[in-house]
Amino acid sequence: MYEDTFSAVRVNDDISDWFSTIVGVLQGRVLSPLLFIIFLEAVIAIALDNSCSGAVINTLNAWFCV
């Protein structure tokens, strides 16, 4: 979507070398939050694949398996 864009990373007062941005959308654009949520959903699904988590709610044990 954005051709010929470059980025750099700033940590404290140091700035990295500039590098070509291959994919992505600019921050503040309408699609940015939506694409982030879609990406994060896929990451969480892979991370929780075949796992079970538990919680105690008012002395009741609740288990959630994905």
PDB file of N, CA, C, O and CB in Angstrom:
ATOM      1  N   MET A   1       0.819  -1.186   0.000  1.00  0.00           N
ATOM      2  CA  MET A   1       0.000   0.000   0.000  1.00  0.00           C
ATOM      3  C   MET A   1       0.870   1.260   0.000  1.00  0.00           C
ATOM      4  O   MET A   1       0.540   2.246  -0.659  1.00  0.00           O
ATOM      5  CB  MET A   1      -0.936  -0.008   1.203  1.00  0.00           C
ATOM      6  N   TYR A   2       1.947   1.226   0.717  1.00  0.00           N
ATOM      7  CA  TYR A   2       2.851   2.377   0.760  1.00  0.00           C
ATOM      8  C   TYR A   2       4.179   1.949   0.168  1.00  0.00           C
ATOM      9  O   TYR A   2       4.921   1.182   0.782  1.00  0.00           O
ATOM     10  CB  TYR A   2       3.034   2.917   2.222  1.00  0.00           C
ATOM     11  N   GLU A   3       4.478   2.438  -1.013  1.00  0.00           N
ATOM     12  CA  GLU A   3       5.708   2.053  -1.700  1.00  0.00           C
ATOM     13  C   GLU A   3       6.853   2.982  -1.319  1.00  0.00           C
ATOM     14  O   GLU A   3       6.651   4.159  -1.020  1.00  0.00           O
ATOM     15  CB  GLU A   3       5.501   2.065  -3.220  1.00  0.00           C
ATOM     16  N   ASP A   4       8.041   2.432  -1.335  1.00  0.00           N
ATOM     17  CA  ASP A   4       9.269   3.203  -1.089  1.00  0.00           C
ATOM     18  C   ASP A   4       9.257   3.914   0.256  1.00  0.00           C
ATOM     19  O   ASP A   4       9.583   5.098   0.338  1.00  0.00           O
ATOM     20  CB  ASP A   4       9.470   4.220  -2.191  1.00  0.00           C
ATOM     21  N   THR A   5       8.879   3.190   1.321  1.00  0.00           N
ATOM     22  CA  THR A   5       8.899   3.770   2.660  1.00  0.00           C
ATOM     23  C   THR A   5      10.047   3.167   3.451  1.00  0.00           C
ATOM     24  O   THR A   5      10.433   2.018   3.234  1.00  0.00           O
ATOM     25  CB  THR A   5       7.552   3.540   3.389  1.00  0.00           C
ATOM     26  N   PHE A   6      10.585   3.950   4.364  1.00  0.00           N
ATOM     27  CA  PHE A   6      11.699   3.514   5.187  1.00  0.00           C
ATOM     28  C   PHE A   6      11.385   3.814   6.646  1.00  0.00           C
ATOM     29  O   PHE A   6      10.636   4.742   6.952  1.00  0.00           O
ATOM     30  CB  PHE A   6      13.016   4.201   4.751  1.00  0.00           C
ATOM     31  N   SER A   7      11.962   3.023   7.539  1.00  0.00           N
ATOM     32  CA  SER A   7      11.736   3.182   8.974  1.00  0.00           C
ATOM     33  C   SER A   7      13.055   3.071   9.709  1.00  0.00           C
ATOM     34  O   SER A   7      14.044   2.558   9.186  1.00  0.00           O
ATOM     35  CB  SER A   7      10.734   2.133   9.498  1.00  0.00           C
ATOM     36  N   ALA A   8      13.044   3.570  10.948  1.00  0.00           N
ATOM     37  CA  ALA A   8      14.180   3.426  11.851  1.00  0.00           C
ATOM     38  C   ALA A   8      13.616   3.182  13.240  1.00  0.00           C
ATOM     39  O   ALA A   8      12.478   3.551  13.532  1.00  0.00           O
ATOM     40  CB  ALA A   8      15.119   4.691  11.821  1.00  0.00           C
ATOM     41  N   VAL A   9      14.410   2.565  14.087  1.00  0.00           N
ATOM     42  CA  VAL A   9      13.983   2.269  15.449  1.00  0.00           C
ATOM     43  C   VAL A   9      14.772   3.158  16.404  1.00  0.00           C
ATOM     44  O   VAL A   9      15.996   3.259  16.315  1.00  0.00           O
ATOM     45  CB  VAL A   9      14.185   0.757  15.791  1.00  0.00           C
ATOM     46  N   ARG A  10      14.045   3.801  17.323  1.00  0.00           N
ATOM     47  CA  ARG A  10      14.707   4.661  18.301  1.00  0.00           C
ATOM     48  C   ARG A  10      14.598   4.012  19.680  1.00  0.00           C
ATOM     49  O   ARG A  10      13.502   3.670  20.124  1.00  0.00           O
ATOM     50  CB  ARG A  10      14.081   6.095  18.308  1.00  0.00           C
ATOM     51  N   VAL A  11      15.727   3.845  20.350  1.00  0.00           N
ATOM     52  CA  VAL A  11      15.798   3.336  21.715  1.00  0.00           C
ATOM     53  C   VAL A  11      16.573   4.371  22.520  1.00  0.00           C
ATOM     54  O   VAL A  11      17.755   4.613  22.277  1.00  0.00           O
ATOM     55  CB  VAL A  11      16.482   1.904  21.782  1.00  0.00           C
ATOM     56  N   ASN A  12      15.886   4.973  23.475  1.00  0.00           N
ATOM     57  CA  ASN A  12      16.447   6.089  24.234  1.00  0.00           C
ATOM     58  C   ASN A  12      16.874   7.189  23.263  1.00  0.00           C
ATOM     59  O   ASN A  12      16.029   7.756  22.570  1.00  0.00           O
ATOM     60  CB  ASN A  12      17.653   5.622  25.108  1.00  0.00           C
ATOM     61  N   ASP A  13      18.151   7.497  23.202  1.00  0.00           N
ATOM     62  CA  ASP A  13      18.614   8.548  22.292  1.00  0.00           C
ATOM     63  C   ASP A  13      19.276   8.000  21.035  1.00  0.00           C
ATOM     64  O   ASP A  13      19.728   8.771  20.189  1.00  0.00           O
ATOM     65  CB  ASP A  13      19.581   9.454  23.009  1.00  0.00           C
ATOM     66  N   ASP A  14      19.339   6.681  20.902  1.00  0.00           N
ATOM     67  CA  ASP A  14      19.987   6.060  19.750  1.00  0.00           C
ATOM     68  C   ASP A  14      18.960   5.729  18.668  1.00  0.00           C
ATOM     69  O   ASP A  14      17.851   5.283  18.963  1.00  0.00           O
ATOM     70  CB  ASP A  14      20.742   4.788  20.178  1.00  0.00           C
ATOM     71  N   ILE A  15      19.346   5.956  17.414  1.00  0.00           N
ATOM     72  CA  ILE A  15      18.488   5.630  16.271  1.00  0.00           C
ATOM     73  C   ILE A  15      19.225   4.623  15.400  1.00  0.00           C
ATOM     74  O   ILE A  15      20.402   4.793  15.081  1.00  0.00           O
ATOM     75  CB  ILE A  15      18.108   6.914  15.449  1.00  0.00           C
ATOM     76  N   SER A  16      18.498   3.563  15.021  1.00  0.00           N
ATOM     77  CA  SER A  16      19.105   2.523  14.190  1.00  0.00           C
ATOM     78  C   SER A  16      19.293   3.029  12.763  1.00  0.00           C
ATOM     79  O   SER A  16      18.868   4.132  12.417  1.00  0.00           O
ATOM     80  CB  SER A  16      18.239   1.244  14.197  1.00  0.00           C
ATOM     81  N   ASP A  17      19.941   2.197  11.937  1.00  0.00           N
ATOM     82  CA  ASP A  17      20.041   2.491  10.513  1.00  0.00           C
ATOM     83  C   ASP A  17      18.648   2.415   9.899  1.00  0.00           C
ATOM     84  O   ASP A  17      17.790   1.684  10.395  1.00  0.00           O
ATOM     85  CB  ASP A  17      21.019   1.508   9.801  1.00  0.00           C
ATOM     86  N   TRP A  18      18.422   3.156   8.835  1.00  0.00           N
ATOM     87  CA  TRP A  18      17.134   3.126   8.145  1.00  0.00           C
ATOM     88  C   TRP A  18      17.015   1.818   7.365  1.00  0.00           C
ATOM     89  O   TRP A  18      17.995   1.332   6.801  1.00  0.00           O
ATOM     90  CB  TRP A  18      16.980   4.353   7.195  1.00  0.00           C
ATOM     91  N   PHE A  19      15.813   1.254   7.338  1.00  0.00           N
ATOM     92  CA  PHE A  19      15.564   0.021   6.595  1.00  0.00           C
ATOM     93  C   PHE A  19      14.265   0.162   5.821  1.00  0.00           C
ATOM     94  O   PHE A  19      13.390   0.947   6.186  1.00  0.00           O
ATOM     95  CB  PHE A  19      15.508  -1.206   7.545  1.00  0.00           C
ATOM     96  N   SER A  20      14.154  -0.602   4.757  1.00  0.00           N
ATOM     97  CA  SER A  20      12.977  -0.556   3.897  1.00  0.00           C
ATOM     98  C   SER A  20      11.785  -1.214   4.595  1.00  0.00           C
ATOM     99  O   SER A  20      11.917  -2.295   5.170  1.00  0.00           O
ATOM    100  CB  SER A  20      13.264  -1.251   2.547  1.00  0.00           C
ATOM    101  N   THR A  21      10.636  -0.564   4.545  1.00  0.00           N
ATOM    102  CA  THR A  21       9.411  -1.127   5.101  1.00  0.00           C
ATOM    103  C   THR A  21       8.727  -1.923   4.000  1.00  0.00           C
ATOM    104  O   THR A  21       8.347  -1.370   2.968  1.00  0.00           O
ATOM    105  CB  THR A  21       8.467  -0.010   5.669  1.00  0.00           C
ATOM    106  N   ILE A  22       8.570  -3.236   4.228  1.00  0.00           N
ATOM    107  CA  ILE A  22       8.043  -4.112   3.186  1.00  0.00           C
ATOM    108  C   ILE A  22       6.529  -4.238   3.271  1.00  0.00           C
ATOM    109  O   ILE A  22       5.847  -4.157   2.249  1.00  0.00           O
ATOM    110  CB  ILE A  22       8.681  -5.486   3.283  1.00  0.00           C
ATOM    111  N   VAL A  23       5.988  -4.436   4.479  1.00  0.00           N
ATOM    112  CA  VAL A  23       4.542  -4.600   4.655  1.00  0.00           C
ATOM    113  C   VAL A  23       4.073  -3.750   5.818  1.00  0.00           C
ATOM    114  O   VAL A  23       4.871  -3.334   6.658  1.00  0.00           O
ATOM    115  CB  VAL A  23       4.173  -6.085   4.887  1.00  0.00           C
ATOM    116  N   GLY A  24       2.772  -3.493   5.862  1.00  0.00           N
ATOM    117  CA  GLY A  24       2.196  -2.795   7.000  1.00  0.00           C
ATOM    118  C   GLY A  24       1.352  -1.598   6.596  1.00  0.00           C
ATOM    119  O   GLY A  24       1.275  -1.236   5.422  1.00  0.00           O
ATOM    120  N   VAL A  25       0.731  -1.000   7.579  1.00  0.00           N
ATOM    121  CA  VAL A  25      -0.032   0.227   7.375  1.00  0.00           C
ATOM    122  C   VAL A  25       0.492   1.273   8.340  1.00  0.00           C
ATOM    123  O   VAL A  25       1.066   0.937   9.376  1.00  0.00           O
ATOM    124  CB  VAL A  25      -1.563  -0.008   7.576  1.00  0.00           C
ATOM    125  N   LEU A  26       0.299   2.519   8.011  1.00  0.00           N
ATOM    126  CA  LEU A  26       0.773   3.593   8.867  1.00  0.00           C
ATOM    127  C   LEU A  26      -0.055   3.680  10.137  1.00  0.00           C
ATOM    128  O   LEU A  26      -1.257   3.415  10.115  1.00  0.00           O
ATOM    129  CB  LEU A  26       0.738   4.921   8.123  1.00  0.00           C
ATOM    130  N   GLN A  27       0.572   4.044  11.237  1.00  0.00           N
ATOM    131  CA  GLN A  27      -0.150   4.227  12.488  1.00  0.00           C
ATOM    132  C   GLN A  27      -1.145   5.366  12.334  1.00  0.00           C
ATOM    133  O   GLN A  27      -0.875   6.360  11.659  1.00  0.00           O
ATOM    134  CB  GLN A  27       0.826   4.505  13.656  1.00  0.00           C
ATOM    135  N   GLY A  28      -2.296   5.206  12.969  1.00  0.00           N
ATOM    136  CA  GLY A  28      -3.317   6.238  12.906  1.00  0.00           C
ATOM    137  C   GLY A  28      -4.289   6.055  11.761  1.00  0.00           C
ATOM    138  O   GLY A  28      -5.281   6.779  11.676  1.00  0.00           O
ATOM    139  N   ARG A  29      -4.032   5.117  10.890  1.00  0.00           N
ATOM    140  CA  ARG A  29      -4.956   4.848   9.789  1.00  0.00           C
ATOM    141  C   ARG A  29      -6.097   3.986  10.275  1.00  0.00           C
ATOM    142  O   ARG A  29      -5.977   3.310  11.297  1.00  0.00           O
ATOM    143  CB  ARG A  29      -4.233   4.169   8.616  1.00  0.00           C
ATOM    144  N   VAL A  30      -7.203   4.000   9.555  1.00  0.00           N
ATOM    145  CA  VAL A  30      -8.410   3.293   9.966  1.00  0.00           C
ATOM    146  C   VAL A  30      -8.175   1.786  10.065  1.00  0.00           C
ATOM    147  O   VAL A  30      -8.716   1.144  10.965  1.00  0.00           O
ATOM    148  CB  VAL A  30      -9.542   3.580   8.990  1.00  0.00           C
ATOM    149  N   LEU A  31      -7.392   1.213   9.173  1.00  0.00           N
ATOM    150  CA  LEU A  31      -7.182  -0.232   9.164  1.00  0.00           C
ATOM    151  C   LEU A  31      -6.205  -0.723  10.221  1.00  0.00           C
ATOM    152  O   LEU A  31      -6.202  -1.914  10.531  1.00  0.00           O
ATOM    153  CB  LEU A  31      -6.698  -0.654   7.824  1.00  0.00           C
ATOM    154  N   SER A  32      -5.379   0.144  10.785  1.00  0.00           N
ATOM    155  CA  SER A  32      -4.347  -0.293  11.716  1.00  0.00           C
ATOM    156  C   SER A  32      -4.888  -1.111  12.885  1.00  0.00           C
ATOM    157  O   SER A  32      -4.390  -2.215  13.106  1.00  0.00           O
ATOM    158  CB  SER A  32      -3.615   0.898  12.243  1.00  0.00           C
ATOM    159  N   PRO A  33      -5.879  -0.637  13.652  1.00  0.00           N
ATOM    160  CA  PRO A  33      -6.376  -1.443  14.785  1.00  0.00           C
ATOM    161  C   PRO A  33      -7.012  -2.749  14.345  1.00  0.00           C
ATOM    162  O   PRO A  33      -6.832  -3.778  14.997  1.00  0.00           O
ATOM    163  CB  PRO A  33      -7.384  -0.647  15.588  1.00  0.00           C
ATOM    164  N   LEU A  34      -7.755  -2.720  13.244  1.00  0.00           N
ATOM    165  CA  LEU A  34      -8.426  -3.930  12.767  1.00  0.00           C
ATOM    166  C   LEU A  34      -7.414  -4.995  12.351  1.00  0.00           C
ATOM    167  O   LEU A  34      -7.556  -6.161  12.720  1.00  0.00           O
ATOM    168  CB  LEU A  34      -9.351  -3.597  11.592  1.00  0.00           C
ATOM    169  N   LEU A  35      -6.408  -4.609  11.595  1.00  0.00           N
ATOM    170  CA  LEU A  35      -5.399  -5.581  11.162  1.00  0.00           C
ATOM    171  C   LEU A  35      -4.603  -6.118  12.338  1.00  0.00           C
ATOM    172  O   LEU A  35      -4.226  -7.290  12.348  1.00  0.00           O
ATOM    173  CB  LEU A  35      -4.456  -4.951  10.146  1.00  0.00           C
ATOM    174  N   PHE A  36      -4.339  -5.267  13.338  1.00  0.00           N
ATOM    175  CA  PHE A  36      -3.632  -5.726  14.528  1.00  0.00           C
ATOM    176  C   PHE A  36      -4.456  -6.763  15.274  1.00  0.00           C
ATOM    177  O   PHE A  36      -3.911  -7.779  15.707  1.00  0.00           O
ATOM    178  CB  PHE A  36      -3.304  -4.547  15.447  1.00  0.00           C
ATOM    179  N   ILE A  37      -5.748  -6.534  15.435  1.00  0.00           N
ATOM    180  CA  ILE A  37      -6.616  -7.482  16.137  1.00  0.00           C
ATOM    181  C   ILE A  37      -6.686  -8.805  15.386  1.00  0.00           C
ATOM    182  O   ILE A  37      -6.624  -9.866  16.008  1.00  0.00           O
ATOM    183  CB  ILE A  37      -8.028  -6.896  16.310  1.00  0.00           C
ATOM    184  N   ILE A  38      -6.813  -8.765  14.074  1.00  0.00           N
ATOM    185  CA  ILE A  38      -6.864  -9.993  13.277  1.00  0.00           C
ATOM    186  C   ILE A  38      -5.559 -10.767  13.431  1.00  0.00           C
ATOM    187  O   ILE A  38      -5.583 -11.984  13.610  1.00  0.00           O
ATOM    188  CB  ILE A  38      -7.129  -9.671  11.785  1.00  0.00           C
ATOM    189  N   PHE A  39      -4.431 -10.083  13.363  1.00  0.00           N
ATOM    190  CA  PHE A  39      -3.129 -10.733  13.527  1.00  0.00           C
ATOM    191  C   PHE A  39      -2.986 -11.330  14.923  1.00  0.00           C
ATOM    192  O   PHE A  39      -2.543 -12.469  15.072  1.00  0.00           O
ATOM    193  CB  PHE A  39      -1.996  -9.734  13.264  1.00  0.00           C
ATOM    194  N   LEU A  40      -3.363 -10.559  15.948  1.00  0.00           N
ATOM    195  CA  LEU A  40      -3.235 -11.026  17.329  1.00  0.00           C
ATOM    196  C   LEU A  40      -4.138 -12.227  17.600  1.00  0.00           C
ATOM    197  O   LEU A  40      -3.755 -13.125  18.350  1.00  0.00           O
ATOM    198  CB  LEU A  40      -3.567  -9.895  18.301  1.00  0.00           C
ATOM    199  N   GLU A  41      -5.310 -12.257  17.013  1.00  0.00           N
ATOM    200  CA  GLU A  41      -6.218 -13.397  17.169  1.00  0.00           C
ATOM    201  C   GLU A  41      -5.567 -14.679  16.653  1.00  0.00           C
ATOM    202  O   GLU A  41      -5.673 -15.729  17.286  1.00  0.00           O
ATOM    203  CB  GLU A  41      -7.546 -13.139  16.427  1.00  0.00           C
ATOM    204  N   ALA A  42      -4.901 -14.595  15.515  1.00  0.00           N
ATOM    205  CA  ALA A  42      -4.222 -15.768  14.956  1.00  0.00           C
ATOM    206  C   ALA A  42      -3.067 -16.205  15.841  1.00  0.00           C
ATOM    207  O   ALA A  42      -2.870 -17.404  16.041  1.00  0.00           O
ATOM    208  CB  ALA A  42      -3.715 -15.471  13.544  1.00  0.00           C
ATOM    209  N   VAL A  43      -2.298 -15.265  16.376  1.00  0.00           N
ATOM    210  CA  VAL A  43      -1.175 -15.598  17.253  1.00  0.00           C
ATOM    211  C   VAL A  43      -1.663 -16.280  18.523  1.00  0.00           C
ATOM    212  O   VAL A  43      -1.080 -17.276  18.950  1.00  0.00           O
ATOM    213  CB  VAL A  43      -0.375 -14.337  17.606  1.00  0.00           C
ATOM    214  N   ILE A  44      -2.719 -15.761  19.130  1.00  0.00           N
ATOM    215  CA  ILE A  44      -3.261 -16.346  20.360  1.00  0.00           C
ATOM    216  C   ILE A  44      -3.830 -17.730  20.091  1.00  0.00           C
ATOM    217  O   ILE A  44      -3.655 -18.633  20.909  1.00  0.00           O
ATOM    218  CB  ILE A  44      -4.346 -15.437  20.960  1.00  0.00           C
ATOM    219  N   ALA A  45      -4.504 -17.916  18.967  1.00  0.00           N
ATOM    220  CA  ALA A  45      -5.056 -19.231  18.631  1.00  0.00           C
ATOM    221  C   ALA A  45      -3.952 -20.268  18.509  1.00  0.00           C
ATOM    222  O   ALA A  45      -4.111 -21.397  18.972  1.00  0.00           O
ATOM    223  CB  ALA A  45      -5.858 -19.163  17.327  1.00  0.00           C
ATOM    224  N   ILE A  46      -2.835 -19.901  17.891  1.00  0.00           N
ATOM    225  CA  ILE A  46      -1.713 -20.834  17.756  1.00  0.00           C
ATOM    226  C   ILE A  46      -1.079 -21.105  19.124  1.00  0.00           C
ATOM    227  O   ILE A  46      -0.732 -22.244  19.437  1.00  0.00           O
ATOM    228  CB  ILE A  46      -0.654 -20.274  16.773  1.00  0.00           C
ATOM    229  N   ALA A  47      -0.930 -20.062  19.929  1.00  0.00           N
ATOM    230  CA  ALA A  47      -0.292 -20.217  21.245  1.00  0.00           C
ATOM    231  C   ALA A  47      -1.127 -21.075  22.181  1.00  0.00           C
ATOM    232  O   ALA A  47      -0.576 -21.813  22.998  1.00  0.00           O
ATOM    233  CB  ALA A  47      -0.052 -18.853  21.880  1.00  0.00           C
ATOM    234  N   LEU A  48      -2.444 -20.990  22.075  1.00  0.00           N
ATOM    235  CA  LEU A  48      -3.319 -21.723  22.988  1.00  0.00           C
ATOM    236  C   LEU A  48      -3.806 -23.051  22.420  1.00  0.00           C
ATOM    237  O   LEU A  48      -4.632 -23.719  23.043  1.00  0.00           O
ATOM    238  CB  LEU A  48      -4.501 -20.873  23.345  1.00  0.00           C
ATOM    239  N   ASP A  49      -3.314 -23.441  21.262  1.00  0.00           N
ATOM    240  CA  ASP A  49      -3.742 -24.683  20.630  1.00  0.00           C
ATOM    241  C   ASP A  49      -3.478 -25.871  21.550  1.00  0.00           C
ATOM    242  O   ASP A  49      -2.355 -26.077  22.012  1.00  0.00           O
ATOM    243  CB  ASP A  49      -3.025 -24.878  19.285  1.00  0.00           C
ATOM    244  N   ASN A  50      -4.513 -26.638  21.804  1.00  0.00           N
ATOM    245  CA  ASN A  50      -4.454 -27.837  22.650  1.00  0.00           C
ATOM    246  C   ASN A  50      -3.985 -27.543  24.072  1.00  0.00           C
ATOM    247  O   ASN A  50      -3.241 -28.329  24.658  1.00  0.00           O
ATOM    248  CB  ASN A  50      -3.535 -28.859  22.025  1.00  0.00           C
ATOM    249  N   SER A  51      -4.413 -26.428  24.617  1.00  0.00           N
ATOM    250  CA  SER A  51      -4.037 -26.119  25.992  1.00  0.00           C
ATOM    251  C   SER A  51      -5.288 -25.893  26.830  1.00  0.00           C
ATOM    252  O   SER A  51      -6.345 -25.537  26.310  1.00  0.00           O
ATOM    253  CB  SER A  51      -3.117 -24.879  26.044  1.00  0.00           C
ATOM    254  N   CYS A  52      -5.151 -26.103  28.126  1.00  0.00           N
ATOM    255  CA  CYS A  52      -6.252 -25.890  29.055  1.00  0.00           C
ATOM    256  C   CYS A  52      -5.801 -24.920  30.146  1.00  0.00           C
ATOM    257  O   CYS A  52      -4.664 -24.974  30.613  1.00  0.00           O
ATOM    258  CB  CYS A  52      -6.731 -27.238  29.671  1.00  0.00           C
ATOM    259  N   SER A  53      -6.704 -24.045  30.536  1.00  0.00           N
ATOM    260  CA  SER A  53      -6.438 -23.096  31.603  1.00  0.00           C
ATOM    261  C   SER A  53      -7.540 -23.222  32.637  1.00  0.00           C
ATOM    262  O   SER A  53      -8.670 -23.583  32.308  1.00  0.00           O
ATOM    263  CB  SER A  53      -6.341 -21.643  31.061  1.00  0.00           C
ATOM    264  N   GLY A  54      -7.216 -22.929  33.874  1.00  0.00           N
ATOM    265  CA  GLY A  54      -8.215 -23.043  34.925  1.00  0.00           C
ATOM    266  C   GLY A  54      -8.298 -21.795  35.776  1.00  0.00           C
ATOM    267  O   GLY A  54      -7.371 -20.985  35.822  1.00  0.00           O
ATOM    268  N   ALA A  55      -9.435 -21.656  36.452  1.00  0.00           N
ATOM    269  CA  ALA A  55      -9.646 -20.540  37.365  1.00  0.00           C
ATOM    270  C   ALA A  55     -10.585 -20.996  38.468  1.00  0.00           C
ATOM    271  O   ALA A  55     -11.419 -21.879  38.265  1.00  0.00           O
ATOM    272  CB  ALA A  55     -10.218 -19.295  36.620  1.00  0.00           C
ATOM    273  N   VAL A  56     -10.444 -20.391  39.626  1.00  0.00           N
ATOM    274  CA  VAL A  56     -11.341 -20.682  40.743  1.00  0.00           C
ATOM    275  C   VAL A  56     -12.251 -19.474  40.926  1.00  0.00           C
ATOM    276  O   VAL A  56     -11.786 -18.357  41.156  1.00  0.00           O
ATOM    277  CB  VAL A  56     -10.540 -21.002  42.065  1.00  0.00           C
ATOM    278  N   ILE A  57     -13.556 -19.717  40.819  1.00  0.00           N
ATOM    279  CA  ILE A  57     -14.547 -18.653  40.954  1.00  0.00           C
ATOM    280  C   ILE A  57     -15.511 -19.069  42.061  1.00  0.00           C
ATOM    281  O   ILE A  57     -16.292 -20.007  41.898  1.00  0.00           O
ATOM    282  CB  ILE A  57     -15.308 -18.388  39.595  1.00  0.00           C
ATOM    283  N   ASN A  58     -15.448 -18.356  43.195  1.00  0.00           N
ATOM    284  CA  ASN A  58     -16.302 -18.683  44.353  1.00  0.00           C
ATOM    285  C   ASN A  58     -16.208 -20.165  44.708  1.00  0.00           C
ATOM    286  O   ASN A  58     -17.226 -20.847  44.828  1.00  0.00           O
ATOM    287  CB  ASN A  58     -17.770 -18.308  44.064  1.00  0.00           C
ATOM    288  N   THR A  59     -15.003 -20.648  44.872  1.00  0.00           N
ATOM    289  CA  THR A  59     -14.686 -22.047  45.213  1.00  0.00           C
ATOM    290  C   THR A  59     -15.092 -23.052  44.135  1.00  0.00           C
ATOM    291  O   THR A  59     -15.056 -24.257  44.385  1.00  0.00           O
ATOM    292  CB  THR A  59     -15.367 -22.417  46.506  1.00  0.00           C
ATOM    293  N   LEU A  60     -15.471 -22.595  42.958  1.00  0.00           N
ATOM    294  CA  LEU A  60     -15.828 -23.485  41.849  1.00  0.00           C
ATOM    295  C   LEU A  60     -14.665 -23.490  40.864  1.00  0.00           C
ATOM    296  O   LEU A  60     -14.226 -22.436  40.405  1.00  0.00           O
ATOM    297  CB  LEU A  60     -17.167 -23.030  41.147  1.00  0.00           C
ATOM    298  N   ASN A  61     -14.172 -24.673  40.546  1.00  0.00           N
ATOM    299  CA  ASN A  61     -13.083 -24.799  39.578  1.00  0.00           C
ATOM    300  C   ASN A  61     -13.657 -24.762  38.165  1.00  0.00           C
ATOM    301  O   ASN A  61     -14.550 -25.539  37.829  1.00  0.00           O
ATOM    302  CB  ASN A  61     -12.279 -26.110  39.812  1.00  0.00           C
ATOM    303  N   ALA A  62     -13.151 -23.879  37.364  1.00  0.00           N
ATOM    304  CA  ALA A  62     -13.588 -23.763  35.975  1.00  0.00           C
ATOM    305  C   ALA A  62     -12.391 -24.003  35.055  1.00  0.00           C
ATOM    306  O   ALA A  62     -11.355 -23.355  35.208  1.00  0.00           O
ATOM    307  CB  ALA A  62     -14.227 -22.365  35.702  1.00  0.00           C
ATOM    308  N   TRP A  63     -12.523 -24.912  34.120  1.00  0.00           N
ATOM    309  CA  TRP A  63     -11.458 -25.220  33.181  1.00  0.00           C
ATOM    310  C   TRP A  63     -11.901 -24.862  31.786  1.00  0.00           C
ATOM    311  O   TRP A  63     -13.037 -25.130  31.396  1.00  0.00           O
ATOM    312  CB  TRP A  63     -11.060 -26.696  33.259  1.00  0.00           C
ATOM    313  N   PHE A  64     -11.005 -24.257  31.034  1.00  0.00           N
ATOM    314  CA  PHE A  64     -11.294 -23.859  29.671  1.00  0.00           C
ATOM    315  C   PHE A  64     -10.264 -24.497  28.752  1.00  0.00           C
ATOM    316  O   PHE A  64      -9.067 -24.243  28.884  1.00  0.00           O
ATOM    317  CB  PHE A  64     -11.296 -22.315  29.526  1.00  0.00           C
ATOM    318  N   CYS A  65     -10.716 -25.306  27.842  1.00  0.00           N
ATOM    319  CA  CYS A  65      -9.809 -25.939  26.891  1.00  0.00           C
ATOM    320  C   CYS A  65     -10.104 -25.409  25.496  1.00  0.00           C
ATOM    321  O   CYS A  65     -11.259 -25.273  25.092  1.00  0.00           O
ATOM    322  CB  CYS A  65      -9.943 -27.486  26.934  1.00  0.00           C
ATOM    323  N   VAL A  66      -9.033 -25.115  24.776  1.00  0.00           N
ATOM    324  CA  VAL A  66      -9.187 -24.570  23.438  1.00  0.00           C
ATOM    325  C   VAL A  66      -8.861 -25.655  22.435  1.00  0.00           C
ATOM    326  O   VAL A  66      -8.924 -25.419  21.228  1.00  0.00           O
ATOM    327  CB  VAL A  66      -8.287 -23.329  23.227  1.00  0.00           C
TER     328      VAL A  66
END
